[in-house]
Amino acid sequence: MSFFQEPPRTDAEQELGKPLELSPEEVNAFDEAEWYKRAYRGDVPQFTFRAVLTGSILGFFLAFTNIYIGLKTGWLLGVALTACILSFAIWGSFSKLGLTKSPMSILENNCMQSTASAAGYATGNTMVSAIPAMLMLSVSEAHPGGVHKPWYVLALWVFFLAVLGTTLAIPLKRNLINQERLKFPSGTAAAVTLQGLYNKGAEAAAKARALFLAMGLGVLLPLVRDLKLLPSKEKKHDHGLIPDSSEIFDWLHRVLPKSLRIFQIPEVRREELMHKLELKEPALELSHWTLSLEHSGVLVAAGALVGLRTTFWMVAGGLYLAFVLGPEALGSPFVNAQGITVYAATMPMKAWKEIGIWLGAPMLVASGLIAFAAQAKTMVRAFQGIFRKSAAADGGEKGYREGDISESAEEQAAHAKARADVEVPGSWFWTGIVISTVGVVGTARAFFEVPIPYGLLAVAMTAVLGLVACRATGETDITPGGAMGKIMQLTFGKLIPQSTTANLMTAAITSGSALAAADLLNDLKSGYLLGASPRRQFLAQAAGIFTGTAATVLCFYILVPDASALGRDFPAPGAQQWKAVAEVFRYGLANLHPMAARCIVHGLIVGSVFALAELLFPKAKAWLPSPTGIGLGLTLPFASPLAMFLGALIAWVLQRGAKTWAEKYLVPIAAGAIAGESIVGVLVQALNNFVLKG
């Protein structure tokens, strides 16, 4: 296989590059063998130089905005949809102006989004979490601004973490996408968006119109919500024309019984919290517990793609945190090793990241590992499929499709050969694992105080926890990289309690790599629905790592010249959490709040029970609690699960009341809303930073 393909030139070549006549929804229903026969178009030009160059340029600038947003909010925005729309518009304009012989094809654009996503999203996680946390912990009397690591150290770290995550996605692809057909909502949205852009038929045109209408409406929201045009009366910060959220539930505190713990401030903290929250009476409101309505079309649209069951249990987890766990944590004192009294939750609006995470993250880990164990045979087949070098070596395997043993020996051999020719080969996996492991472990040893055996252990744990994170992404579109990082911080806080740097960096291995793996799987899901070559898309993703490394490191140094910028110019909420956990272990696990320790045990037990129930009673799964949903609901502000649940509820009602319409338009509308708000949201943040900033 040559490295770059030539773009389509002639009319015949452009005809070959047209979108599939099958919709992404139809392709998603195919089993693996049928996909190889009817959807796969690996020989069509897609991994072209212009696709990679476009993705690299767009990803470079999108990485700047994502680091800025991540330091402001703790979140990174997915950039694949943004890049797809921008690329389509750019190359369409080039074609009309006669600057190119042909517009970029749909499969080229799909490869382009992999490069852009790797550059603008998959490489940025550690630069808004572990690295700024390490900088804050380096502050001392001798160095009041902290001590930056040299640029080349950060570049090596970002690069090798991205390579590790991208490589770990290889054996997961067949299992999670080909066989289980998990939703990967962002990847599905990208495929539907591209299909809507390129199709010309009457039905496709109707879907495209619905997509663009939703995109147009999505464009408006960040303009009126995020663009900082109005000065604050308190002179704290400027704000948009509408607030980020609405406190629509606060009236309930006037009608619900005052005896509910959610409204009560513990007596020992009454004066403190009334002062901090500027309360006139000793009664909390629901918005203090993040029970509000977030003005986010992206979350509503994502919920429509995720589905009702998972989002319902996300809301249930959030309500449990607000009504039960949070109030208890708010009034649970603990005298740490330094003789300082601390509480399991310092503020009600921080309960999700101070106590919820200690219950939710173990639930995610336990349920993910049990699901992994239950699918051991499937995972073995997945590894066998990429590691075996010839179809003959795979000829004895029966029933590639779940429950199907009807294939003849010839069909089995043809199926195995298709996999060998199409999927990423095992040699690429092993090469990537060796390079990334040596790079990660060597960098961690040389610059981050992590002994080589512990570095190897961190990589091994990442392989398991990364699977958990990728599965959560496939089901809900949320990658719990931060939660997985907390598990690593707990582990290495015990193993290397003296070094906060080692604590942060071992956790960064899992968090950063899991995000990169989940990002590639989202892109591979898009490619799967469009019939793209997994091999060429993997190469496109790998190419974006180089650009992303340069962009994220450069942006971090520009925005954070020293530690004083963190907390003054940038709240860096993700980094603050990582810093807090690392500080706990500076003096040993004795500083971990007993309530948090209990939550870890309870989370492991409850997550295991719910996961086993799903396995033992598969027909009742729709009515059983979702451990993934509950775990994520505990580790997010309640407004986010609520917005997703509303989207899922709307989708469910439409599917029941207007099934034909919903089947045709629901996914394009959701995809358009995500694309519109994502594109303009990034532009608005850039305006706020570089134009409107006072």
C-alpha positions as CSV (number, residue, x, y, z in Angstrom):
1,M,0.0,0.0,0.0
2,S,1.6,3.3,-1.1
3,F,1.7,6.0,1.5
4,F,-0.4,8.8,-0.1
5,Q,-3.0,8.1,-2.7
6,E,-3.7,10.4,-5.6
7,P,-6.9,12.4,-5.3
8,P,-9.6,11.8,-7.9
9,R,-9.1,13.7,-11.1
10,T,-11.3,12.3,-13.8
11,D,-15.1,12.2,-13.8
12,A,-14.9,8.4,-13.4
13,E,-12.6,8.7,-10.4
14,Q,-14.9,11.2,-8.8
15,E,-17.8,9.0,-9.4
16,L,-16.1,6.2,-7.5
17,G,-15.6,8.6,-4.6
18,K,-19.3,9.5,-4.3
19,P,-21.0,8.6,-1.0
20,L,-22.5,5.2,-0.4
21,E,-26.0,4.7,-1.6
22,L,-26.6,3.2,1.8
23,S,-27.3,5.5,4.7
24,P,-25.1,5.3,7.9
25,E,-28.1,3.9,9.7
26,E,-28.3,1.0,7.2
27,V,-24.6,0.4,7.4
28,N,-24.7,0.3,11.2
29,A,-27.1,-2.6,11.0
30,F,-24.8,-4.8,9.0
31,D,-22.9,-7.6,10.6
32,E,-19.1,-7.7,10.0
33,A,-19.2,-10.0,7.0
34,E,-21.9,-8.0,5.3
35,W,-19.9,-4.7,5.9
36,Y,-16.9,-6.1,4.1
37,K,-19.0,-7.1,1.1
38,R,-21.4,-4.2,0.7
39,A,-19.9,-1.1,2.4
40,Y,-16.1,-1.3,2.4
41,R,-14.4,0.9,-0.3
42,G,-10.8,0.7,0.7
43,D,-9.4,1.3,-2.8
44,V,-11.2,4.6,-3.3
45,P,-8.7,7.5,-2.9
46,Q,-9.0,8.8,0.7
47,F,-5.6,9.1,2.4
48,T,-4.4,11.9,0.1
49,F,-1.7,14.6,0.8
50,R,-4.3,17.3,0.6
51,A,-6.6,15.6,3.1
52,V,-3.8,15.3,5.6
53,L,-2.5,18.8,5.0
54,T,-6.0,20.3,5.4
55,G,-6.6,18.3,8.6
56,S,-3.2,19.3,10.0
57,I,-3.8,23.1,9.4
58,L,-7.3,23.1,10.8
59,G,-6.3,20.9,13.7
60,F,-3.4,23.2,14.5
61,F,-5.7,26.2,15.0
62,L,-8.5,24.2,16.7
63,A,-5.9,22.9,19.2
64,F,-5.2,26.5,20.3
65,T,-8.9,27.2,21.0
66,N,-9.3,23.8,22.8
67,I,-6.4,24.5,25.2
68,Y,-7.9,27.9,25.9
69,I,-11.4,26.4,26.5
70,G,-9.9,23.5,28.6
71,L,-8.1,25.9,30.9
72,K,-11.2,28.0,31.3
73,T,-13.8,25.2,31.8
74,G,-12.0,21.9,32.2
75,W,-13.7,20.5,29.0
76,L,-12.2,19.9,25.6
77,L,-14.5,20.3,22.5
78,G,-14.6,17.7,19.9
79,V,-13.3,19.2,16.6
80,A,-14.1,16.5,14.0
81,L,-17.4,17.9,13.0
82,T,-16.0,21.4,12.9
83,A,-13.2,20.3,10.7
84,C,-15.5,18.4,8.3
85,I,-17.8,21.4,7.7
86,L,-14.8,23.8,7.3
87,S,-13.0,21.5,4.9
88,F,-16.1,20.9,2.8
89,A,-16.7,24.6,2.4
90,I,-13.0,25.4,1.7
91,W,-12.5,22.8,-1.0
92,G,-15.9,23.4,-2.5
93,S,-14.9,27.1,-2.9
94,F,-11.5,26.1,-4.3
95,S,-13.3,23.9,-6.9
96,K,-15.7,26.7,-7.9
97,L,-12.9,29.1,-8.3
98,G,-10.9,26.7,-10.4
99,L,-8.1,26.4,-7.9
100,T,-8.3,22.6,-7.8
101,K,-9.3,20.0,-10.4
102,S,-11.7,18.3,-8.1
103,P,-13.4,19.0,-4.7
104,M,-12.4,16.8,-1.8
105,S,-14.3,13.5,-1.8
106,I,-16.3,12.3,1.2
107,L,-13.7,9.7,2.1
108,E,-10.9,12.2,1.8
109,N,-12.8,14.5,4.1
110,N,-13.3,11.6,6.5
111,C,-9.5,11.0,6.6
112,M,-9.0,14.7,7.0
113,Q,-11.2,14.8,10.1
114,S,-9.1,12.1,11.7
115,T,-6.0,14.2,11.2
116,A,-7.7,17.3,12.5
117,S,-9.2,15.5,15.5
118,A,-5.8,14.0,16.5
119,A,-4.2,17.4,16.3
120,G,-7.0,19.6,17.8
121,Y,-8.4,17.2,20.4
122,A,-6.6,14.0,21.2
123,T,-3.3,15.7,22.1
124,G,-4.6,18.4,24.5
125,N,-5.9,16.5,27.5
126,T,-2.7,16.4,29.6
127,M,-2.1,20.1,28.9
128,V,-5.2,21.2,30.8
129,S,-5.0,18.7,33.6
130,A,-1.7,17.1,34.8
131,I,0.8,19.6,33.4
132,P,-0.8,22.7,34.9
133,A,-1.4,20.9,38.1
134,M,2.3,20.0,38.2
135,L,3.2,23.6,37.6
136,M,1.0,24.8,40.5
137,L,2.6,22.3,42.8
138,S,6.1,23.6,41.9
139,V,5.4,27.0,43.4
140,S,7.7,27.8,46.3
141,E,9.2,30.8,48.0
142,A,12.2,30.5,45.7
143,H,10.0,30.1,42.6
144,P,6.7,32.0,43.2
145,G,5.7,31.5,39.6
146,G,6.5,27.8,39.6
147,V,8.9,26.0,37.4
148,H,8.0,25.1,33.8
149,K,9.3,21.9,32.3
150,P,11.4,22.5,29.1
151,W,9.4,22.6,25.9
152,Y,11.0,19.5,24.5
153,V,10.0,17.5,27.6
154,L,6.3,18.5,27.2
155,A,6.5,17.8,23.5
156,L,7.9,14.3,24.1
157,W,5.2,13.6,26.7
158,V,2.3,14.7,24.6
159,F,3.6,12.9,21.5
160,F,4.1,9.5,23.2
161,L,0.9,9.6,25.1
162,A,-1.0,10.2,21.9
163,V,0.9,7.4,20.1
164,L,0.1,5.0,23.0
165,G,-3.6,5.9,22.9
166,T,-3.9,5.6,19.2
167,T,-2.2,2.3,19.2
168,L,-4.4,0.9,22.0
169,A,-7.5,1.6,19.9
170,I,-6.4,-0.9,17.2
171,P,-7.5,-4.2,19.0
172,L,-10.6,-2.5,20.3
173,K,-11.9,-1.4,16.9
174,R,-13.3,-4.7,15.8
175,N,-14.9,-5.6,19.1
176,L,-16.6,-2.3,19.8
177,I,-17.4,-1.1,16.3
178,N,-17.6,-4.1,13.9
179,Q,-19.2,-6.6,16.3
180,E,-20.9,-4.8,19.2
181,R,-21.7,-1.8,17.0
182,L,-21.6,0.7,19.9
183,K,-23.1,4.1,19.0
184,F,-20.1,6.4,19.4
185,P,-22.5,9.3,19.0
186,S,-19.9,11.9,17.8
187,G,-18.6,9.5,15.2
188,T,-22.1,8.7,14.0
189,A,-22.9,12.4,13.8
190,A,-19.7,13.1,11.7
191,A,-20.7,10.3,9.3
192,V,-24.3,11.6,9.0
193,T,-23.0,15.2,8.5
194,L,-20.7,14.2,5.7
195,Q,-23.3,12.1,4.1
196,G,-25.7,15.0,4.2
197,L,-23.1,17.3,2.7
198,Y,-22.2,15.1,-0.2
199,N,-25.5,13.4,-1.2
200,K,-27.6,14.8,-4.0
201,G,-30.7,12.7,-4.1
202,A,-34.2,14.0,-3.1
203,E,-34.2,12.2,0.3
204,A,-30.6,13.0,0.9
205,A,-31.3,16.6,0.0
206,A,-34.2,16.7,2.5
207,K,-31.9,15.3,5.2
208,A,-29.3,17.8,4.3
209,R,-31.8,20.6,4.6
210,A,-32.8,19.3,8.0
211,L,-29.1,19.1,9.0
212,F,-28.4,22.7,7.8
213,L,-31.5,24.1,9.4
214,A,-30.5,22.5,12.7
215,M,-26.9,23.7,12.2
216,G,-28.2,27.2,11.6
217,L,-30.2,27.2,14.8
218,G,-27.1,25.7,16.6
219,V,-25.0,28.6,15.4
220,L,-27.2,31.1,17.2
221,L,-26.8,29.7,20.7
222,P,-23.1,30.3,21.3
223,L,-23.4,33.8,19.8
224,V,-26.0,34.9,22.4
225,R,-24.7,32.7,25.3
226,D,-20.9,32.7,25.1
227,L,-19.9,35.9,23.3
228,K,-18.9,38.3,26.1
229,L,-20.5,41.5,25.0
230,L,-22.1,42.8,28.1
231,P,-20.1,44.1,31.1
232,S,-21.0,42.6,34.5
233,K,-22.6,44.9,37.0
234,E,-20.3,43.4,39.7
235,K,-17.3,44.0,37.4
236,K,-16.3,40.4,37.9
237,H,-16.5,39.3,34.3
238,D,-18.3,40.1,31.1
239,H,-21.1,37.8,29.9
240,G,-23.3,37.0,27.0
241,L,-26.8,38.1,26.2
242,I,-28.3,35.0,27.9
243,P,-26.9,33.0,30.9
244,D,-25.2,29.6,30.6
245,S,-28.1,28.0,32.5
246,S,-31.5,28.7,34.0
247,E,-32.3,28.1,37.6
248,I,-35.7,26.6,36.8
249,F,-36.0,24.4,39.9
250,D,-35.2,26.9,42.6
251,W,-38.9,27.6,43.2
252,L,-39.2,24.0,44.6
253,H,-37.4,25.0,47.8
254,R,-40.5,27.0,48.7
255,V,-42.9,24.1,48.3
256,L,-40.9,21.1,49.2
257,P,-40.5,20.2,52.9
258,K,-37.7,22.2,54.6
259,S,-36.7,19.0,56.3
260,L,-35.1,17.7,53.1
261,R,-31.4,17.5,53.6
262,I,-30.7,19.1,50.2
263,F,-31.9,22.4,51.6
264,Q,-30.2,22.3,54.9
265,I,-26.8,23.7,55.8
266,P,-25.0,21.7,58.5
267,E,-24.9,23.7,61.8
268,V,-21.1,23.5,62.0
269,R,-20.8,25.2,58.6
270,R,-23.8,27.5,58.6
271,E,-21.9,30.8,59.0
272,E,-19.1,29.8,56.6
273,L,-21.4,28.7,53.8
274,M,-23.9,31.6,54.2
275,H,-21.0,34.0,53.8
276,K,-19.5,32.2,50.8
277,L,-22.8,31.7,49.0
278,E,-24.1,35.2,50.0
279,L,-27.3,33.7,51.5
280,K,-29.8,35.8,53.5
281,E,-31.3,32.8,55.2
282,P,-29.8,29.4,56.1
283,A,-31.4,27.5,53.2
284,L,-29.8,26.1,50.1
285,E,-31.5,26.2,46.7
286,L,-31.5,23.4,44.1
287,S,-29.2,25.4,41.8
288,H,-26.5,25.3,44.5
289,W,-26.4,21.6,43.8
290,T,-26.1,22.3,40.0
291,L,-29.8,21.3,39.6
292,S,-30.4,23.7,36.7
293,L,-31.1,23.7,33.0
294,E,-28.0,24.1,30.9
295,H,-28.4,26.1,27.7
296,S,-26.6,23.6,25.5
297,G,-27.8,22.3,22.2
298,V,-24.8,20.0,21.9
299,L,-25.8,18.1,25.1
300,V,-29.4,17.9,24.0
301,A,-28.4,16.6,20.6
302,A,-25.9,14.1,22.1
303,G,-28.6,12.8,24.4
304,A,-30.9,12.1,21.4
305,L,-28.1,10.0,20.0
306,V,-27.2,8.3,23.2
307,G,-30.7,7.1,24.1
308,L,-33.2,7.2,27.0
309,R,-31.9,4.4,29.2
310,T,-28.4,5.6,29.8
311,T,-29.4,9.3,30.2
312,F,-32.2,8.4,32.5
313,W,-29.8,6.7,34.9
314,M,-27.3,9.6,34.5
315,V,-30.0,11.8,35.9
316,A,-30.8,9.3,38.6
317,G,-27.1,9.3,39.6
318,G,-27.1,13.1,39.7
319,L,-30.2,13.2,41.9
320,Y,-28.7,10.7,44.3
321,L,-25.7,12.9,44.6
322,A,-27.7,16.0,45.3
323,F,-30.3,14.6,47.6
324,V,-28.4,11.9,49.5
325,L,-24.6,11.8,49.1
326,G,-23.9,15.5,48.7
327,P,-25.7,16.7,51.8
328,E,-24.0,14.0,53.9
329,A,-20.6,15.0,52.5
330,L,-21.2,18.7,53.1
331,G,-21.4,18.0,56.9
332,S,-18.9,15.3,57.3
333,P,-15.8,16.6,59.0
334,F,-12.4,14.9,59.1
335,V,-9.2,15.9,60.9
336,N,-6.3,15.2,58.6
337,A,-2.7,14.4,59.5
338,Q,-1.9,18.1,59.7
339,G,-4.7,18.6,62.3
340,I,-6.8,20.5,59.8
341,T,-10.6,19.9,59.6
342,V,-11.7,19.1,56.1
343,Y,-15.1,18.1,54.7
344,A,-15.9,15.5,52.1
345,A,-17.6,18.3,50.1
346,T,-16.5,21.9,50.6
347,M,-19.4,23.5,48.6
348,P,-22.6,22.0,47.2
349,M,-21.8,23.0,43.6
350,K,-18.5,21.1,43.9
351,A,-20.0,17.9,45.3
352,W,-19.8,16.1,41.9
353,K,-16.1,16.5,41.7
354,E,-15.3,16.2,45.4
355,I,-17.3,13.2,46.5
356,G,-19.4,12.1,43.5
357,I,-16.2,11.1,41.6
358,W,-15.2,8.7,44.4
359,L,-18.4,6.7,44.0
360,G,-18.9,7.1,40.2
361,A,-15.4,6.3,39.0
362,P,-15.2,2.9,40.8
363,M,-18.7,2.1,39.4
364,L,-17.4,2.8,35.8
365,V,-14.3,0.7,36.4
366,A,-16.1,-2.3,38.0
367,S,-18.9,-2.4,35.3
368,G,-16.4,-2.0,32.5
369,L,-14.1,-4.8,33.7
370,I,-17.0,-7.2,34.2
371,A,-18.3,-6.4,30.7
372,F,-14.8,-7.0,29.4
373,A,-14.5,-10.3,31.2
374,A,-17.9,-11.4,29.9
375,Q,-16.8,-10.8,26.3
376,A,-13.5,-12.5,26.7
377,K,-14.1,-14.8,23.7
378,T,-15.1,-11.9,21.5
379,M,-12.0,-10.0,22.6
380,V,-9.8,-13.0,21.8
381,R,-11.3,-13.2,18.3
382,A,-10.6,-9.4,17.9
383,F,-7.0,-9.9,18.8
384,Q,-6.7,-13.0,16.7
385,G,-8.2,-11.2,13.7
386,I,-5.5,-8.5,13.7
387,F,-2.5,-10.5,14.9
388,R,-2.8,-13.4,12.5
389,K,-0.9,-12.8,9.3
390,S,-2.8,-15.0,6.9
391,A,-6.3,-16.0,6.3
392,A,-5.3,-19.6,6.4
393,A,-4.3,-19.2,10.0
394,D,-7.8,-18.0,10.8
395,G,-9.7,-20.6,8.8
396,G,-10.8,-22.7,11.8
397,E,-12.7,-20.0,13.5
398,K,-16.5,-20.4,13.3
399,G,-19.3,-18.0,13.7
400,Y,-17.7,-14.5,13.2
401,R,-21.2,-13.0,13.6
402,E,-22.6,-13.4,17.0
403,G,-24.7,-16.6,17.2
404,D,-24.0,-17.4,13.5
405,I,-22.5,-20.8,12.6
406,S,-24.0,-21.1,9.1
407,E,-20.9,-19.9,7.2
408,S,-19.3,-22.5,4.9
409,A,-15.5,-23.1,5.1
410,E,-15.1,-21.0,1.9
411,E,-17.1,-18.2,3.4
412,Q,-15.1,-18.3,6.6
413,A,-11.9,-18.2,4.6
414,A,-13.1,-15.2,2.5
415,H,-14.3,-13.5,5.7
416,A,-10.9,-14.0,7.3
417,K,-9.1,-12.8,4.2
418,A,-11.2,-9.7,4.1
419,R,-10.3,-8.9,7.7
420,A,-6.6,-9.5,7.1
421,D,-6.7,-7.1,4.1
422,V,-8.8,-4.4,5.6
423,E,-8.1,-4.1,9.4
424,V,-5.0,-2.6,10.8
425,P,-2.4,-5.3,10.9
426,G,-1.0,-6.7,14.2
427,S,2.5,-5.6,13.3
428,W,1.4,-2.0,13.4
429,F,0.0,-2.6,16.9
430,W,3.1,-4.1,18.2
431,T,5.3,-1.5,16.7
432,G,3.2,1.3,18.1
433,I,3.2,-0.4,21.6
434,V,6.9,-0.8,21.7
435,I,7.6,2.8,20.5
436,S,5.1,4.4,22.8
437,T,5.9,2.3,25.8
438,V,9.6,3.0,25.5
439,G,8.9,6.7,25.0
440,V,6.4,7.1,27.8
441,V,8.3,5.1,30.4
442,G,11.6,6.7,29.4
443,T,10.2,10.2,29.6
444,A,8.5,9.5,32.9
445,R,11.7,8.1,34.3
446,A,14.0,10.9,33.0
447,F,11.8,13.9,33.8
448,F,8.9,13.0,36.1
449,E,10.4,10.9,38.9
450,V,8.6,7.6,37.9
451,P,10.8,4.5,38.3
452,I,10.8,2.2,35.2
453,P,8.9,-0.7,36.9
454,Y,6.1,1.7,37.9
455,G,6.1,3.3,34.5
456,L,5.5,-0.2,32.9
457,L,2.8,-0.9,35.4
458,A,1.1,2.4,34.5
459,V,1.1,1.5,30.8
460,A,-0.3,-2.0,31.6
461,M,-3.1,-0.5,33.7
462,T,-3.8,2.0,30.9
463,A,-4.5,-0.8,28.6
464,V,-7.3,-2.0,30.9
465,L,-8.7,1.3,32.0
466,G,-8.5,2.6,28.5
467,L,-10.9,-0.1,27.4
468,V,-13.3,1.1,30.1
469,A,-13.1,4.7,28.9
470,C,-13.6,3.7,25.3
471,R,-16.6,1.6,26.1
472,A,-18.1,4.6,28.0
473,T,-17.4,6.7,25.0
474,G,-19.1,4.3,22.7
475,E,-22.2,4.2,24.9
476,T,-22.6,7.8,26.0
477,D,-20.1,10.0,24.0
478,I,-18.4,10.9,27.3
479,T,-14.9,9.7,27.8
480,P,-14.3,9.4,31.6
481,G,-10.6,10.0,31.2
482,G,-10.5,12.2,34.4
483,A,-12.2,9.4,36.4
484,M,-9.8,6.9,35.1
485,G,-7.0,9.2,36.1
486,K,-8.3,9.4,39.6
487,I,-8.0,5.6,39.9
488,M,-4.4,5.8,38.8
489,Q,-3.7,8.6,41.3
490,L,-5.1,6.4,44.0
491,T,-3.0,3.5,43.0
492,F,0.3,5.3,42.6
493,G,-0.4,7.6,45.6
494,K,0.0,4.3,47.6
495,L,3.0,3.1,45.6
496,I,4.9,6.4,45.3
497,P,3.4,8.5,48.1
498,Q,6.4,10.9,48.3
499,S,6.2,12.3,44.7
500,T,3.3,14.4,43.6
501,T,4.9,14.7,40.2
502,A,4.9,10.9,39.8
503,N,1.4,10.7,41.0
504,L,0.2,13.2,38.4
505,M,2.2,11.8,35.5
506,T,1.2,8.2,36.0
507,A,-2.4,9.3,36.0
508,A,-1.8,11.4,32.9
509,I,-0.7,8.2,31.1
510,T,-4.1,6.7,31.4
511,S,-6.1,9.9,31.0
512,G,-4.3,11.2,28.0
513,S,-4.0,7.8,26.2
514,A,-7.7,6.9,26.9
515,L,-8.8,10.2,25.3
516,A,-6.6,9.6,22.2
517,A,-7.9,6.0,21.9
518,A,-11.6,7.1,22.3
519,D,-11.0,9.9,19.7
520,L,-9.7,7.4,17.1
521,L,-12.5,5.0,17.8
522,N,-15.0,7.9,17.2
523,D,-13.3,8.6,13.9
524,L,-13.2,4.9,13.0
525,K,-16.9,4.7,13.7
526,S,-17.5,7.5,11.2
527,G,-15.3,5.8,8.6
528,Y,-17.0,2.5,9.3
529,L,-20.4,4.0,8.4
530,L,-19.0,5.5,5.3
531,G,-17.1,2.4,4.1
532,A,-13.6,3.9,4.7
533,S,-10.3,2.0,5.1
534,P,-9.4,1.5,8.8
535,R,-5.7,1.3,7.8
536,R,-5.7,4.6,6.0
537,Q,-7.7,6.3,8.6
538,F,-5.3,5.1,11.3
539,L,-2.4,6.7,9.3
540,A,-4.3,9.9,9.0
541,Q,-4.9,9.9,12.8
542,A,-1.2,9.2,13.4
543,A,-0.2,12.1,11.1
544,G,-2.2,14.6,13.2
545,I,-0.3,13.7,16.3
546,F,2.8,15.7,15.1
547,T,0.8,18.9,14.4
548,G,-1.2,18.5,17.6
549,T,1.9,18.1,19.7
550,A,3.4,21.4,18.3
551,A,0.2,23.3,18.7
552,T,-0.7,22.3,22.3
553,V,2.8,22.8,23.7
554,L,3.1,26.2,22.0
555,C,-0.4,27.3,23.1
556,F,0.3,26.2,26.7
557,Y,3.4,28.3,27.0
558,I,1.7,31.4,25.5
559,L,-1.4,31.2,27.8
560,V,0.4,30.1,30.9
561,P,3.7,31.9,31.2
562,D,3.9,31.0,34.9
563,A,1.7,29.5,37.6
564,S,0.1,32.9,38.5
565,A,-2.0,32.7,35.4
566,L,-3.7,29.6,36.8
567,G,-6.4,30.9,39.1
568,R,-6.0,34.5,37.9
569,D,-6.6,34.3,34.2
570,F,-7.6,30.6,33.9
571,P,-9.6,28.7,36.6
572,A,-8.2,25.4,35.2
573,P,-10.8,23.3,37.1
574,G,-9.5,20.0,35.8
575,A,-6.0,20.8,36.9
576,Q,-7.3,21.9,40.3
577,Q,-8.9,18.5,40.9
578,W,-5.7,16.7,39.9
579,K,-3.7,18.9,42.2
580,A,-6.0,18.3,45.1
581,V,-5.7,14.5,44.8
582,A,-2.0,14.6,44.4
583,E,-1.7,16.7,47.6
584,V,-3.7,14.1,49.5
585,F,-1.0,11.6,48.8
586,R,1.8,13.9,49.6
587,Y,1.3,12.9,53.3
588,G,-0.2,9.4,52.6
589,L,-3.6,7.9,52.3
590,A,-4.4,8.9,55.8
591,N,-5.5,12.2,54.4
592,L,-8.1,10.6,52.2
593,H,-11.5,11.4,53.7
594,P,-13.1,8.3,55.2
595,M,-16.3,9.0,53.4
596,A,-14.4,9.0,50.1
597,A,-12.8,5.7,51.0
598,R,-16.2,4.2,51.8
599,C,-17.5,5.5,48.4
600,I,-14.7,3.7,46.6
601,V,-15.7,0.3,48.1
602,H,-19.4,0.9,47.6
603,G,-18.8,2.0,44.0
604,L,-16.9,-1.2,43.2
605,I,-19.7,-3.3,44.7
606,V,-22.6,-1.5,43.2
607,G,-21.0,-1.3,39.8
608,S,-20.3,-5.0,39.8
609,V,-23.8,-6.0,40.9
610,F,-25.5,-3.9,38.2
611,A,-23.1,-5.1,35.5
612,L,-23.7,-8.8,36.5
613,A,-27.5,-8.1,36.5
614,E,-27.2,-7.0,32.9
615,L,-25.4,-10.2,32.0
616,L,-27.7,-12.5,33.9
617,F,-31.0,-10.9,32.7
618,P,-30.3,-9.6,29.2
619,K,-34.0,-9.5,28.2
620,A,-34.7,-7.2,31.1
621,K,-31.6,-4.9,30.4
622,A,-33.8,-2.0,29.3
623,W,-35.4,-1.9,32.7
624,L,-32.2,-2.5,34.8
625,P,-30.1,0.3,36.2
626,S,-27.2,1.3,33.9
627,P,-23.9,1.4,35.8
628,T,-22.4,3.5,33.1
629,G,-25.2,6.0,33.3
630,I,-25.2,6.2,37.1
631,G,-21.4,6.4,37.3
632,L,-21.3,9.3,34.8
633,G,-24.2,11.1,36.5
634,L,-22.3,11.1,39.8
635,T,-19.2,12.6,38.1
636,L,-20.8,15.5,36.2
637,P,-22.7,18.6,37.2
638,F,-26.4,17.7,37.2
639,A,-27.2,20.2,34.5
640,S,-25.3,18.2,31.9
641,P,-27.1,14.8,32.4
642,L,-30.4,16.7,32.5
643,A,-29.8,18.3,29.1
644,M,-28.8,14.9,27.7
645,F,-31.9,13.3,29.2
646,L,-34.2,15.9,27.7
647,G,-32.7,15.2,24.2
648,A,-33.2,11.5,24.7
649,L,-36.7,12.0,25.9
650,I,-37.6,14.2,22.9
651,A,-36.1,11.5,20.6
652,W,-38.1,8.8,22.3
653,V,-41.4,10.7,21.9
654,L,-40.7,11.3,18.3
655,Q,-39.8,7.7,17.6
656,R,-43.1,6.6,19.2
657,G,-45.3,9.3,17.7
658,A,-43.7,9.8,14.2
659,K,-41.6,6.8,13.6
660,T,-41.0,7.3,9.9
661,W,-40.1,10.9,10.3
662,A,-37.8,10.2,13.2
663,E,-36.0,7.5,11.3
664,K,-35.4,9.9,8.5
665,Y,-34.5,13.1,10.2
666,L,-33.7,12.6,13.9
667,V,-30.0,11.8,13.4
668,P,-29.4,14.5,10.8
669,I,-31.0,17.1,13.0
670,A,-28.9,16.0,16.0
671,A,-25.8,16.0,13.9
672,G,-26.5,19.4,12.5
673,A,-27.1,20.9,16.0
674,I,-23.8,19.5,17.2
675,A,-21.9,20.7,14.2
676,G,-23.4,24.3,14.3
677,E,-22.8,24.9,17.9
678,S,-19.4,23.3,17.8
679,I,-18.1,25.4,14.9
680,V,-19.4,28.8,16.3
681,G,-18.6,27.9,19.9
682,V,-14.9,27.6,18.9
683,L,-15.0,30.9,17.0
684,V,-16.7,32.7,19.8
685,Q,-14.1,31.5,22.3
686,A,-11.4,32.8,20.0
687,L,-13.1,36.2,19.7
688,N,-13.5,36.4,23.5
689,N,-9.8,35.6,23.9
690,F,-8.2,37.7,21.2
691,V,-10.7,40.5,20.4
692,L,-13.0,41.2,23.3
693,K,-10.7,40.4,26.1
694,G,-10.2,43.6,28.2
